[in-house]
Amino acid sequence: MSGLKLGIVSQTPLIRFKKQFEKFDKINLRDLSEEDYSYTVGGVTAMEKVLSEYLLENKITSEIHWFSLNPGAPRHVILSNNFHLYNVSLPHNLLTQYTSFKETLWNNIHGIGNRSFNLRDYLGYLHHNWKLTENVLNTSSDFDIYVIHDFQQLLMGNFIGPSKPAVLRWHIPFIPEYFNKQIKKFILNSFEGFDSVIVSTKRDLEGLIRVGFRGHAYQ
């Protein structure tokens, strides 16, 4: 049996470029020097890099395609024949709006603020999620599954829809008592757009039960 064709989506890119390469549509990492780029420091990228290499080495996956927000980067980066990165960017105004909405969401989730989001900021978040989805759906029609990482891409489950299974990997606490009413409804509706949700702890799984989540969830 051939391995799965896996799509990964994260806000943070696996690789950041030290020079402006956005004029390149496709680039092979082997053609660059180590002075041109660096691997991103962070929990999601570190975990997914090791996991991706394991999945490929053990032929659990046959191809991995990783999509991220990465202004100034080439659109397509070839790490190997079966491991590819795709970078998207947003205009400055939409990037600012997206960042503001994302920070409001993060604060609510962590119980350090309950400010409601506004329409202007939400449009930036909407564009970020759609831009990633558009790239995912236009790159290949034969992915077996998408794994979407964390609160920055909550809309992608509904955007991807019935085209392929989509899993949300939620890395931060899920304590619904922290959320204001507006955020709680938004998060719950978004979660139910995914085929399944994976959380990190039993506490978070119990939080999903308390909030009335009706989908498939795993710890």
Backbone as ProteinMPNN parsed JSONL, in Angstrom:
{"seq_chain_A": "MSGLKLGIVSQTPLIRFKKQFEKFDKINLRDLSEEDYSYTVGGVTAMEKVLSEYLLENKITSEIHWFSLNPGAPRHVILSNNFHLYNVSLPHNLLTQYTSFKETLWNNIHGIGNRSFNLRDYLGYLHHNWKLTENVLNTSSDFDIYVIHDFQQLLMGNFIGPSKPAVLRWHIPFIPEYFNKQIKKFILNSFEGFDSVIVSTKRDLEGLIRVGFRGHAYQ", "coords_chain_A": {"N_chain_A": [[0.847, -1.199, 0.0], [0.571, 2.195, -0.865], [1.855, 5.197, 0.673], [0.126, 7.792, 2.563], [-0.921, 10.889, 1.103], [-0.176, 13.839, 2.424], [-1.373, 16.936, 3.626], [-0.232, 19.757, 5.316], [-1.003, 22.503, 7.374], [0.018, 25.523, 8.742], [0.312, 28.54, 10.687], [2.893, 29.526, 11.231], [5.852, 29.308, 9.356], [7.927, 26.544, 8.262], [10.476, 27.208, 7.408], [12.29, 30.211, 7.447], [13.267, 32.965, 5.429], [16.26, 34.756, 4.924], [16.749, 36.577, 3.058], [15.093, 38.437, 0.449], [13.0, 36.537, -1.422], [10.708, 36.522, -2.858], [10.249, 36.903, -5.549], [10.723, 34.56, -6.804], [9.087, 31.786, -8.12], [9.4, 29.09, -7.69], [11.74, 27.206, -5.831], [14.662, 25.306, -5.115], [15.766, 24.013, -2.111], [18.3, 23.005, -1.887], [19.8, 24.49, -3.607], [20.418, 26.784, -2.325], [22.407, 28.644, 0.06], [23.336, 28.154, 3.522], [23.289, 30.613, 4.638], [21.172, 31.896, 3.572], [18.749, 31.166, 4.688], [16.853, 29.963, 7.568], [15.791, 27.441, 9.881], [12.664, 27.62, 11.493], [12.228, 28.512, 14.871], [10.206, 26.994, 17.243], [7.32, 25.449, 18.775], [5.29, 24.077, 17.225], [6.405, 23.919, 14.614], [8.832, 22.593, 15.112], [7.931, 20.14, 16.157], [6.346, 19.179, 14.013], [8.2, 18.993, 11.944], [9.952, 16.909, 12.763], [8.046, 14.861, 12.995], [7.103, 14.731, 10.341], [9.399, 13.894, 8.949], [9.702, 11.381, 10.114], [7.319, 10.106, 9.286], [7.676, 10.034, 6.507], [10.068, 8.569, 6.279], [9.292, 6.094, 7.252], [7.45, 5.374, 5.423], [4.786, 5.883, 5.857], [3.593, 8.121, 4.959], [3.561, 9.204, 1.573], [3.959, 11.606, 0.336], [4.453, 14.944, 1.463], [3.039, 18.081, 1.863], [3.407, 21.332, 2.818], [1.858, 24.173, 4.037], [2.056, 27.662, 4.657], [1.933, 30.944, 6.203], [4.105, 33.312, 4.974], [5.577, 35.938, 4.305], [7.593, 37.421, 1.728], [8.902, 35.152, 0.986], [9.768, 32.52, -1.392], [7.189, 31.151, -3.512], [6.999, 28.368, -3.691], [8.836, 25.847, -2.226], [11.204, 23.36, -2.553], [12.032, 20.765, -0.566], [12.676, 18.088, -0.707], [12.16, 15.314, -2.972], [9.68, 14.408, -2.127], [8.775, 16.163, -0.203], [7.471, 19.215, 0.284], [7.24, 22.783, 0.517], [4.901, 25.468, 0.767], [4.398, 28.873, 0.418], [2.516, 31.671, 1.494], [1.352, 35.054, 1.214], [0.11, 38.2, 2.511], [-1.417, 41.363, 1.705], [-0.16, 44.372, 3.267], [-2.094, 45.816, 4.81], [-4.14, 43.935, 5.245], [-2.7, 41.983, 6.571], [-2.099, 43.316, 8.939], [-4.689, 43.627, 9.986], [-5.438, 40.95, 10.258], [-3.551, 40.112, 12.185], [-4.358, 41.632, 14.4], [-6.933, 40.57, 14.917], [-6.259, 37.915, 15.456], [-4.739, 38.215, 17.793], [-6.7, 39.183, 19.562], [-8.331, 36.935, 19.664], [-6.523, 35.05, 20.769], [-6.064, 36.193, 23.3], [-8.645, 36.006, 24.46], [-8.973, 33.212, 24.519], [-7.054, 32.509, 26.377], [-7.933, 33.711, 28.646], [-7.199, 36.327, 29.359], [-8.34, 38.628, 28.574], [-11.355, 39.963, 27.27], [-12.179, 41.258, 25.001], [-14.302, 42.015, 22.302], [-14.135, 41.027, 18.865], [-13.762, 43.03, 15.86], [-15.361, 43.958, 12.731], [-13.575, 44.871, 10.754], [-11.057, 43.808, 11.507], [-11.707, 41.114, 11.446], [-12.056, 40.646, 8.73], [-9.42, 40.581, 7.829], [-8.55, 38.21, 9.063], [-10.256, 36.42, 7.818], [-9.387, 36.645, 5.13], [-6.778, 35.668, 5.397], [-7.251, 32.952, 6.121], [-8.688, 32.127, 3.857], [-6.831, 32.555, 1.801], [-4.823, 30.679, 2.365], [-6.386, 28.345, 2.136], [-7.152, 28.464, -0.558], [-4.673, 28.123, -1.816], [-4.06, 25.535, -0.904], [-6.151, 23.986, -2.059], [-5.771, 24.436, -4.757], [-3.279, 23.438, -5.309], [-3.102, 20.614, -5.358], [-5.288, 17.903, -6.128], [-5.41, 15.478, -5.004], [-4.759, 14.956, -2.329], [-4.819, 13.008, 0.646], [-5.517, 13.671, 3.238], [-5.861, 16.584, 5.319], [-4.042, 18.332, 7.783], [-4.619, 20.747, 10.039], [-3.233, 23.401, 11.824], [-3.964, 24.791, 14.844], [-5.366, 27.887, 16.333], [-5.194, 29.935, 14.514], [-6.117, 29.213, 12.027], [-8.871, 28.611, 11.949], [-11.1, 28.789, 10.26], [-10.679, 27.17, 8.114], [-11.599, 24.534, 8.059], [-14.342, 24.612, 7.371], [-14.038, 25.917, 4.915], [-12.529, 24.1, 3.348], [-14.31, 22.047, 3.37], [-16.26, 19.411, 1.938], [-14.262, 18.367, 0.34], [-11.906, 16.971, 1.078], [-10.879, 14.993, 3.955], [-10.384, 16.891, 6.932], [-8.395, 17.705, 9.659], [-8.266, 19.325, 12.775], [-5.634, 20.43, 14.688], [-5.301, 21.286, 17.897], [-3.381, 23.228, 19.898], [-3.226, 24.793, 22.193], [-4.61, 25.797, 25.454], [-7.997, 24.682, 26.071], [-10.424, 26.064, 27.509], [-13.49, 26.733, 28.028], [-14.812, 28.487, 29.737], [-13.306, 30.738, 29.85], [-13.897, 32.131, 27.527], [-15.54, 34.829, 25.831], [-19.017, 35.327, 24.957], [-19.345, 35.765, 22.197], [-16.893, 34.896, 21.07], [-16.911, 32.237, 21.941], [-19.053, 31.097, 20.506], [-18.105, 31.445, 17.896], [-15.728, 29.864, 17.896], [-16.764, 27.305, 18.482], [-18.522, 26.827, 16.295], [-16.618, 26.852, 14.267], [-14.935, 24.685, 14.95], [-16.661, 22.566, 14.465], [-16.667, 22.46, 11.75], [-14.583, 20.886, 10.998], [-13.431, 17.53, 10.328], [-12.439, 16.11, 12.447], [-11.121, 16.847, 15.73], [-8.119, 17.386, 17.496], [-6.925, 17.572, 20.71], [-4.679, 18.545, 23.419], [-4.771, 17.723, 26.124], [-6.563, 15.972, 28.789], [-8.126, 17.748, 30.219], [-8.723, 19.676, 28.247], [-10.239, 18.166, 26.471], [-12.452, 17.639, 28.09], [-13.355, 20.237, 28.299], [-14.35, 20.66, 25.714], [-16.559, 18.973, 25.814], [-18.111, 20.272, 27.765], [-18.75, 22.639, 26.463], [-20.441, 21.824, 24.533], [-19.658, 20.588, 22.151], [-20.158, 18.773, 19.176], [-18.835, 17.127, 17.457], [-16.162, 14.873, 16.353], [-13.651, 14.194, 18.648], [-10.341, 14.013, 19.994], [-7.812, 13.131, 22.378]], "CA_chain_A": [[0.0, 0.0, 0.0], [1.332, 3.441, -0.901], [1.594, 6.052, 1.819], [-0.823, 8.894, 2.444], [-0.483, 12.212, 0.664], [-0.559, 14.654, 3.57], [-1.256, 18.388, 3.595], [-0.089, 20.383, 6.632], [-1.185, 23.96, 7.337], [0.328, 26.221, 9.987], [0.63, 29.953, 10.476], [4.342, 29.676, 11.237], [6.508, 28.477, 8.329], [9.043, 25.707, 8.693], [11.723, 27.894, 7.064], [12.255, 31.655, 7.183], [14.334, 33.356, 4.528], [16.976, 35.946, 5.372], [16.744, 37.487, 1.921], [13.807, 38.493, -0.236], [12.935, 35.581, -2.516], [9.322, 36.424, -3.327], [10.179, 36.933, -7.013], [10.869, 33.197, -7.297], [7.898, 30.963, -7.974], [9.825, 27.795, -7.161], [13.155, 27.172, -5.526], [15.116, 24.089, -4.438], [16.565, 24.413, -0.955], [19.688, 22.575, -2.106], [20.482, 25.506, -4.402], [20.682, 27.938, -1.468], [23.388, 28.452, 1.129], [22.75, 28.249, 4.857], [23.166, 32.039, 4.965], [19.949, 32.407, 2.958], [17.532, 30.765, 5.387], [17.012, 29.249, 8.837], [14.593, 26.756, 10.332], [11.953, 28.407, 12.485], [12.173, 28.008, 16.239], [8.831, 27.003, 17.727], [6.806, 24.137, 19.12], [4.577, 23.416, 16.129], [7.31, 23.611, 13.502], [9.797, 21.574, 15.551], [7.212, 18.873, 16.258], [5.904, 18.72, 12.698], [9.377, 18.631, 11.132], [10.368, 15.567, 13.183], [6.977, 13.929, 12.635], [7.088, 14.591, 8.881], [10.54, 13.056, 8.559], [9.389, 10.014, 10.553], [6.26, 9.56, 8.427], [8.254, 9.751, 5.191], [11.07, 7.512, 6.401], [8.605, 4.821, 7.49], [6.519, 5.191, 4.304], [3.393, 6.103, 6.26], [3.19, 9.09, 3.952], [4.374, 9.198, 0.355], [4.244, 13.013, 0.034], [3.994, 15.944, 2.427], [2.994, 19.452, 1.34], [3.217, 22.158, 4.019], [1.423, 25.522, 3.651], [2.206, 28.608, 5.765], [2.066, 32.372, 5.947], [5.547, 33.573, 4.975], [5.853, 37.049, 3.375], [8.967, 37.556, 1.251], [9.457, 33.843, 0.643], [9.309, 31.979, -2.677], [5.888, 30.498, -3.364], [7.134, 26.914, -3.591], [10.187, 25.44, -1.841], [11.38, 21.913, -2.612], [12.991, 20.221, 0.389], [13.073, 16.814, -1.304], [11.181, 14.909, -3.982], [8.355, 14.171, -1.553], [8.512, 17.105, 0.89], [7.386, 20.528, -0.351], [6.682, 23.888, 1.288], [4.222, 26.501, -0.006], [4.324, 30.093, 1.213], [1.551, 32.674, 1.06], [1.529, 36.369, 1.831], [-1.055, 39.076, 2.501], [-1.094, 42.793, 1.684], [0.155, 44.87, 4.608], [-3.282, 46.191, 5.583], [-4.832, 42.721, 5.666], [-1.838, 41.323, 7.549], [-2.301, 44.036, 10.194], [-6.024, 43.277, 10.481], [-5.364, 39.55, 10.683], [-2.786, 40.045, 13.431], [-5.186, 42.181, 15.474], [-7.979, 39.597, 15.231], [-5.606, 36.752, 16.041], [-4.36, 38.541, 19.169], [-7.946, 39.213, 20.325], [-8.726, 35.543, 19.853], [-5.567, 34.438, 21.693], [-6.324, 36.73, 24.641], [-9.88, 35.406, 24.964], [-8.75, 31.791, 24.775], [-6.209, 32.363, 27.552], [-8.551, 34.353, 29.789], [-6.519, 37.57, 29.749], [-9.054, 39.732, 27.95], [-12.577, 39.495, 26.613], [-12.565, 42.232, 23.988], [-14.916, 41.429, 21.115], [-13.458, 41.406, 17.635], [-14.54, 43.921, 15.0], [-15.497, 43.503, 11.351], [-12.36, 45.184, 9.99], [-10.035, 42.818, 11.835], [-12.173, 39.799, 11.012], [-11.805, 40.535, 7.293], [-8.042, 40.146, 7.68], [-8.509, 36.795, 9.438], [-10.964, 35.718, 6.74], [-8.513, 36.591, 3.966], [-5.671, 34.762, 5.714], [-7.748, 31.581, 6.029], [-9.054, 31.797, 2.483], [-5.619, 32.505, 0.975], [-4.222, 29.373, 2.592], [-7.266, 27.323, 1.568], [-7.057, 28.556, -2.014], [-3.414, 27.476, -2.203], [-4.186, 24.101, -0.635], [-7.051, 23.33, -3.006], [-5.262, 24.588, -6.12], [-1.987, 22.766, -5.484], [-3.293, 19.211, -5.709], [-6.637, 17.421, -5.825], [-5.352, 14.099, -4.562], [-4.369, 14.763, -0.94], [-5.679, 12.091, 1.391], [-5.975, 14.312, 4.466], [-5.225, 17.836, 5.722], [-3.927, 18.589, 9.22], [-4.591, 22.202, 10.205], [-2.706, 23.646, 13.161], [-4.245, 25.813, 15.848], [-6.469, 28.851, 16.284], [-5.026, 30.904, 13.423], [-6.727, 28.702, 10.792], [-10.138, 27.979, 12.345], [-12.115, 28.806, 9.198], [-10.307, 26.314, 6.997], [-12.415, 23.327, 8.031], [-15.532, 24.89, 6.561], [-13.624, 26.268, 3.559], [-12.152, 22.861, 2.664], [-15.608, 21.388, 3.187], [-16.281, 17.97, 1.678], [-13.275, 17.973, -0.669], [-11.04, 15.96, 1.696], [-10.922, 15.082, 5.414], [-9.538, 17.913, 7.537], [-8.247, 17.547, 11.101], [-7.726, 20.482, 13.478], [-4.754, 20.119, 15.827], [-5.422, 22.434, 18.809], [-2.21, 23.094, 20.767], [-3.307, 25.662, 23.364], [-5.696, 25.369, 26.348], [-9.406, 24.858, 25.693], [-11.183, 26.257, 28.741], [-14.539, 27.602, 27.48], [-15.223, 29.501, 30.707], [-12.534, 31.95, 29.573], [-14.303, 32.768, 26.279], [-16.796, 35.58, 25.843], [-20.09, 34.651, 24.218], [-19.085, 35.899, 20.768], [-15.763, 34.023, 20.731], [-17.306, 30.849, 22.176], [-19.865, 30.667, 19.359], [-17.228, 31.4, 16.728], [-14.84, 28.715, 17.995], [-17.545, 26.072, 18.395], [-18.95, 26.665, 14.898], [-15.432, 26.541, 13.46], [-14.516, 23.319, 15.263], [-17.567, 21.599, 13.861], [-16.385, 22.403, 10.326], [-13.532, 19.899, 10.775], [-13.852, 16.141, 10.481], [-12.114, 15.759, 13.829], [-10.287, 17.803, 16.458], [-7.194, 16.764, 18.437], [-6.448, 18.471, 21.759], [-3.47, 18.024, 24.059], [-4.95, 17.215, 27.48], [-7.889, 15.554, 29.207], [-8.834, 18.977, 30.574], [-9.24, 20.307, 27.034], [-11.307, 17.301, 25.977], [-13.606, 17.898, 28.949], [-13.844, 21.558, 27.917], [-15.168, 20.478, 24.509], [-17.837, 18.394, 26.243], [-18.872, 21.306, 28.481], [-19.229, 23.677, 25.553], [-21.454, 21.234, 23.662], [-19.103, 20.178, 20.856], [-20.867, 17.593, 18.696], [-18.034, 16.39, 16.476], [-15.218, 13.866, 16.828], [-12.518, 14.816, 19.315], [-9.37, 13.065, 20.547], [-6.704, 13.68, 23.156]], "C_chain_A": [[0.881, 1.246, 0.0], [0.928, 4.314, 0.27], [0.605, 7.156, 1.503], [-0.148, 10.129, 1.85], [-1.058, 13.223, 1.657], [-0.359, 16.141, 3.3], [-1.215, 18.924, 5.018], [-0.274, 21.89, 6.456], [-0.856, 24.527, 8.709], [0.524, 27.701, 9.682], [2.139, 30.12, 10.332], [4.982, 28.772, 10.187], [7.632, 27.646, 8.913], [10.369, 26.43, 8.49], [11.45, 29.381, 6.861], [13.478, 32.033, 6.358], [14.94, 34.684, 4.971], [17.098, 36.992, 4.276], [15.365, 37.451, 1.273], [13.83, 37.581, -1.47], [11.539, 35.521, -3.137], [9.206, 36.454, -4.846], [10.296, 35.534, -7.619], [9.584, 32.416, -7.071], [8.242, 29.622, -7.344], [11.324, 27.815, -6.942], [13.479, 25.856, -4.819], [16.051, 24.486, -3.312], [18.029, 24.037, -1.13], [20.489, 23.607, -2.889], [20.833, 26.75, -3.588], [21.779, 27.606, -0.47], [22.685, 28.617, 2.475], [22.642, 29.696, 5.32], [21.863, 32.626, 4.438], [18.694, 32.124, 3.771], [17.885, 30.157, 6.739], [15.705, 28.547, 9.159], [13.978, 27.538, 11.489], [11.978, 27.72, 13.841], [10.719, 28.088, 16.719], [8.31, 25.6, 17.921], [6.177, 23.402, 17.953], [5.545, 23.007, 15.024], [8.324, 22.533, 13.889], [9.139, 20.2, 15.598], [6.871, 18.326, 14.882], [7.07, 18.334, 11.792], [9.816, 17.205, 11.468], [9.321, 14.531, 12.774], [6.95, 13.678, 11.128], [8.21, 13.684, 8.411], [10.3, 11.6, 8.949], [8.369, 9.359, 9.628], [6.8, 9.195, 7.046], [9.227, 8.579, 5.25], [10.421, 6.14, 6.545], [7.496, 4.546, 6.476], [5.055, 5.201, 4.736], [2.776, 7.162, 5.35], [4.12, 8.953, 2.744], [4.771, 10.613, -0.048], [3.722, 13.872, 1.173], [4.116, 17.319, 1.779], [2.559, 20.356, 2.492], [2.965, 23.606, 3.586], [1.488, 26.455, 4.862], [2.171, 30.041, 5.266], [3.546, 32.729, 6.048], [5.879, 34.673, 3.963], [7.328, 37.118, 2.999], [9.611, 36.256, 0.826], [9.025, 33.436, -0.762], [8.019, 31.199, -2.479], [6.037, 29.012, -3.066], [8.593, 26.586, -3.297], [10.25, 23.918, -1.834], [12.441, 21.516, -1.591], [13.55, 18.9, -0.109], [11.997, 16.445, -2.317], [9.778, 14.756, -3.417], [8.031, 15.059, -0.36], [8.616, 18.518, 0.32], [6.766, 21.546, 0.605], [6.038, 24.894, 0.34], [3.993, 27.708, 0.9], [3.301, 31.057, 0.623], [1.839, 33.985, 1.779], [0.215, 37.135, 1.737], [-0.592, 40.51, 2.325], [-0.962, 43.321, 3.109], [-1.096, 45.185, 5.426], [-4.04, 44.966, 6.088], [-4.011, 41.948, 6.699], [-1.989, 41.983, 8.922], [-3.65, 43.686, 10.815], [-6.057, 41.842, 10.999], [-4.671, 39.428, 12.034], [-3.607, 40.547, 14.608], [-6.276, 41.196, 15.89], [-7.38, 38.391, 15.947], [-5.233, 37.013, 17.499], [-5.585, 38.638, 20.069], [-8.404, 37.807, 20.651], [-7.825, 34.862, 20.882], [-5.823, 34.905, 23.123], [-7.575, 36.111, 25.253], [-9.658, 33.95, 25.362], [-7.963, 31.581, 26.065], [-6.742, 33.112, 28.778], [-7.875, 35.621, 30.248], [-7.14, 38.784, 29.057], [-10.276, 39.206, 27.256], [-13.106, 40.506, 25.602], [-13.162, 41.52, 22.774], [-14.153, 41.876, 19.867], [-14.355, 42.319, 16.807], [-14.483, 43.435, 13.556], [-14.208, 43.728, 10.56], [-11.283, 44.128, 10.248], [-10.431, 41.418, 11.348], [-11.94, 39.593, 9.52], [-10.362, 40.095, 7.025], [-7.885, 38.668, 7.995], [-9.159, 35.944, 8.353], [-10.067, 35.571, 5.518], [-7.332, 35.643, 4.2], [-6.108, 33.306, 5.548], [-8.091, 31.201, 4.599], [-7.824, 31.685, 1.587], [-4.917, 31.167, 1.135], [-5.064, 28.267, 1.957], [-7.17, 27.297, 0.054], [-5.784, 27.877, -2.508], [-3.478, 25.972, -2.016], [-5.005, 23.416, -1.724], [-6.556, 23.425, -4.44], [-3.968, 23.818, -6.368], [-2.154, 21.336, -5.943], [-4.694, 18.789, -5.326], [-6.616, 16.025, -5.222], [-4.723, 13.914, -3.185], [-5.326, 13.782, -0.288], [-6.266, 12.758, 2.632], [-5.21, 15.618, 4.679], [-5.182, 17.895, 7.238], [-3.67, 20.081, 9.399], [-4.196, 22.513, 11.647], [-3.197, 24.959, 13.77], [-5.24, 26.905, 15.424], [-6.342, 29.843, 15.134], [-5.761, 30.496, 12.15], [-8.094, 28.061, 11.053], [-11.161, 27.889, 11.222], [-11.843, 27.762, 8.116], [-11.117, 25.021, 6.931], [-13.641, 23.501, 7.169], [-15.161, 25.24, 5.125], [-13.262, 25.021, 2.743], [-13.383, 22.008, 2.418], [-15.486, 19.906, 2.913], [-15.164, 17.485, 0.752], [-12.354, 16.864, -0.167], [-11.212, 16.054, 3.212], [-9.942, 16.13, 5.939], [-9.578, 17.762, 9.055], [-7.685, 18.836, 11.676], [-6.887, 19.991, 14.648], [-4.684, 21.364, 16.701], [-4.343, 22.302, 19.884], [-2.328, 23.851, 22.085], [-4.476, 25.236, 24.251], [-7.08, 25.592, 25.749], [-10.22, 24.862, 26.981], [-12.314, 27.235, 28.41], [-15.037, 28.673, 28.443], [-14.461, 30.813, 30.531], [-13.124, 32.762, 28.419], [-15.512, 33.679, 26.512], [-17.789, 34.906, 24.895], [-19.826, 34.653, 22.714], [-17.989, 34.935, 20.312], [-16.147, 32.556, 20.887], [-18.118, 30.313, 20.995], [-19.001, 30.508, 18.113], [-16.349, 30.149, 16.752], [-15.612, 27.416, 17.82], [-18.001, 25.812, 16.962], [-17.776, 26.27, 14.004], [-14.961, 25.116, 13.695], [-15.373, 22.298, 14.527], [-17.463, 21.562, 12.341], [-15.299, 21.403, 9.976], [-14.082, 18.486, 10.962], [-13.502, 15.595, 11.857], [-11.188, 16.828, 14.398], [-9.402, 17.017, 17.418], [-6.721, 17.835, 19.418], [-5.34, 17.786, 22.545], [-3.717, 17.338, 25.398], [-6.38, 16.77, 27.728], [-8.742, 16.761, 29.585], [-9.472, 19.635, 29.354], [-10.368, 19.487, 26.419], [-12.578, 17.506, 26.792], [-14.198, 19.272, 28.659], [-14.719, 21.497, 26.684], [-16.537, 19.897, 24.86], [-18.703, 19.458, 26.903], [-19.465, 22.343, 27.537], [-20.25, 23.138, 24.549], [-20.97, 20.852, 22.288], [-19.718, 18.853, 20.426], [-20.076, 16.777, 17.669], [-17.167, 15.334, 17.12], [-14.008, 14.571, 17.428], [-11.654, 13.749, 19.959], [-8.347, 13.809, 21.353], [-5.436, 13.05, 22.641]], "O_chain_A": [[1.83, 1.338, 0.779], [-0.178, 4.202, 0.798], [0.286, 7.422, 0.344], [1.039, 10.375, 2.068], [-2.27, 13.432, 1.719], [0.69, 16.557, 2.807], [-2.07, 18.583, 5.836], [0.238, 22.478, 5.503], [-1.387, 24.069, 9.721], [0.861, 28.072, 8.557], [2.606, 30.787, 9.408], [4.678, 27.58, 10.139], [8.217, 28.004, 9.935], [11.285, 26.289, 9.301], [10.493, 29.759, 6.185], [14.571, 31.502, 6.553], [14.225, 35.614, 5.343], [17.492, 38.133, 4.52], [14.573, 36.543, 1.524], [14.571, 37.818, -2.424], [11.221, 34.577, -3.861], [8.169, 36.068, -5.387], [10.006, 35.337, -8.799], [9.054, 32.387, -5.96], [7.466, 29.081, -6.557], [12.082, 28.36, -7.745], [12.682, 25.352, -4.027], [17.02, 25.213, -3.531], [18.906, 24.694, -0.571], [21.719, 23.602, -2.845], [21.474, 27.667, -4.101], [22.048, 26.438, -0.188], [21.579, 29.153, 2.55], [21.961, 29.972, 6.308], [21.487, 33.736, 4.816], [17.672, 32.779, 3.566], [19.048, 29.872, 7.026], [14.634, 29.004, 8.759], [14.688, 28.052, 12.354], [11.776, 26.511, 13.948], [10.084, 29.137, 16.61], [8.804, 24.659, 17.3], [6.488, 22.235, 17.711], [5.504, 21.87, 14.552], [8.639, 21.659, 13.082], [9.713, 19.214, 15.137], [7.081, 17.143, 14.612], [6.933, 17.438, 10.958], [10.026, 16.388, 10.571], [9.659, 13.459, 12.272], [6.792, 12.538, 10.691], [7.999, 12.808, 7.572], [10.654, 10.688, 8.201], [8.529, 8.204, 9.233], [6.425, 8.167, 6.48], [9.214, 7.705, 4.384], [10.93, 5.145, 6.027], [6.706, 3.616, 6.639], [4.195, 4.613, 4.079], [1.592, 7.103, 5.016], [5.3, 8.631, 2.88], [5.797, 10.808, -0.699], [2.689, 13.573, 1.773], [5.155, 17.671, 1.221], [1.486, 20.173, 3.068], [3.766, 24.19, 2.855], [1.039, 26.102, 5.952], [2.354, 30.316, 4.08], [4.176, 32.484, 7.077], [6.401, 34.385, 2.885], [8.204, 36.904, 3.837], [10.748, 36.252, 0.354], [8.028, 33.945, -1.275], [7.78, 30.65, -1.404], [5.276, 28.46, -2.27], [9.486, 27.001, -4.036], [9.438, 23.263, -1.181], [13.608, 21.883, -1.726], [14.739, 18.618, 0.041], [11.029, 17.185, -2.495], [8.795, 14.949, -4.132], [7.122, 14.755, 0.413], [9.693, 18.965, -0.074], [5.884, 21.215, 1.398], [6.55, 25.148, -0.75], [3.464, 27.581, 2.004], [3.229, 31.237, -0.593], [2.491, 34.007, 2.823], [-0.679, 36.762, 0.977], [0.511, 40.854, 2.749], [-1.569, 42.791, 4.039], [-1.155, 44.856, 6.611], [-4.524, 44.954, 7.22], [-4.574, 41.328, 7.602], [-2.007, 41.299, 9.945], [-3.747, 43.473, 12.024], [-6.634, 41.562, 12.05], [-5.149, 38.723, 12.922], [-3.565, 39.964, 15.691], [-6.518, 41.007, 17.082], [-7.938, 37.907, 16.931], [-5.392, 36.134, 18.347], [-5.528, 38.221, 21.226], [-8.816, 37.52, 21.775], [-8.319, 34.17, 21.772], [-5.802, 34.099, 24.053], [-7.575, 35.733, 26.424], [-10.108, 33.514, 26.422], [-8.175, 30.594, 26.769], [-6.089, 33.148, 29.821], [-7.965, 35.967, 31.425], [-6.518, 39.843, 28.974], [-10.246, 38.108, 26.702], [-14.311, 40.604, 25.371], [-12.599, 40.543, 22.279], [-13.596, 42.973, 19.829], [-15.565, 42.374, 17.026], [-13.65, 42.598, 13.207], [-13.798, 42.866, 9.782], [-10.672, 43.617, 9.309], [-9.587, 40.644, 10.895], [-11.656, 38.475, 9.09], [-10.111, 39.324, 6.099], [-7.176, 37.95, 7.29], [-8.66, 34.871, 8.015], [-9.992, 34.491, 4.932], [-6.939, 34.902, 3.299], [-5.413, 32.517, 4.908], [-7.818, 30.079, 4.172], [-7.771, 30.821, 0.712], [-4.464, 30.582, 0.152], [-4.528, 27.361, 1.319], [-7.112, 26.226, -0.549], [-5.808, 27.145, -3.497], [-3.007, 25.215, -2.865], [-4.598, 22.381, -2.252], [-6.891, 22.571, -5.261], [-3.604, 23.575, -7.519], [-1.428, 20.882, -6.827], [-5.236, 19.252, -4.323], [-7.668, 15.445, -4.954], [-4.206, 12.837, -2.887], [-6.507, 13.733, -0.631], [-7.387, 12.446, 3.033], [-4.055, 15.743, 4.27], [-6.157, 17.553, 7.907], [-2.643, 20.607, 8.969], [-4.764, 21.95, 12.583], [-2.899, 26.054, 13.294], [-5.847, 26.862, 14.354], [-7.312, 30.53, 14.815], [-6.005, 31.336, 11.283], [-8.428, 27.057, 10.424], [-12.007, 26.996, 11.234], [-12.712, 27.504, 7.282], [-11.3, 24.469, 5.846], [-13.952, 22.651, 6.335], [-15.899, 24.893, 4.202], [-13.649, 24.905, 1.581], [-13.493, 21.332, 1.395], [-14.708, 19.211, 3.567], [-15.125, 16.303, 0.412], [-12.054, 15.924, -0.903], [-11.648, 17.092, 3.712], [-8.816, 16.243, 5.453], [-10.649, 17.699, 9.657], [-6.729, 19.389, 11.132], [-7.363, 19.234, 15.494], [-4.093, 22.373, 16.314], [-4.381, 21.373, 20.69], [-1.577, 23.561, 23.016], [-5.267, 24.388, 23.84], [-7.309, 26.556, 25.018], [-10.645, 23.818, 27.474], [-12.118, 28.447, 28.501], [-15.624, 29.665, 28.011], [-14.901, 31.865, 30.995], [-12.88, 33.966, 28.335], [-16.402, 33.346, 27.295], [-17.421, 34.019, 24.125], [-20.06, 33.65, 22.039], [-18.134, 34.248, 19.301], [-15.76, 31.721, 20.068], [-17.885, 29.193, 20.541], [-19.155, 29.542, 17.365], [-16.236, 29.451, 15.744], [-15.172, 26.523, 17.096], [-17.876, 24.691, 16.468], [-17.925, 25.453, 13.095], [-14.622, 24.411, 12.744], [-14.869, 21.292, 14.028], [-18.099, 20.724, 11.701], [-15.099, 21.093, 8.802], [-15.071, 18.279, 11.665], [-14.193, 14.716, 12.373], [-10.565, 17.598, 13.668], [-9.871, 16.091, 18.08], [-6.186, 18.868, 19.016], [-5.087, 16.595, 22.365], [-2.95, 16.454, 25.779], [-7.294, 17.133, 26.988], [-9.941, 16.792, 29.305], [-10.613, 20.094, 29.41], [-11.339, 20.043, 25.906], [-13.672, 17.542, 26.229], [-15.411, 19.456, 28.762], [-15.725, 22.202, 26.603], [-17.55, 20.281, 24.276], [-19.901, 19.537, 26.63], [-20.553, 22.864, 27.782], [-20.853, 23.907, 23.801], [-21.761, 20.791, 21.347], [-19.792, 17.914, 21.22], [-20.61, 15.836, 17.081], [-17.384, 14.941, 18.266], [-13.41, 15.441, 16.794], [-12.151, 12.718, 20.413], [-8.036, 14.967, 21.072], [-4.351, 13.351, 23.138]]}, "name": "protein", "num_of_chains": 1, "seq": "MSGLKLGIVSQTPLIRFKKQFEKFDKINLRDLSEEDYSYTVGGVTAMEKVLSEYLLENKITSEIHWFSLNPGAPRHVILSNNFHLYNVSLPHNLLTQYTSFKETLWNNIHGIGNRSFNLRDYLGYLHHNWKLTENVLNTSSDFDIYVIHDFQQLLMGNFIGPSKPAVLRWHIPFIPEYFNKQIKKFILNSFEGFDSVIVSTKRDLEGLIRVGFRGHAYQ"}
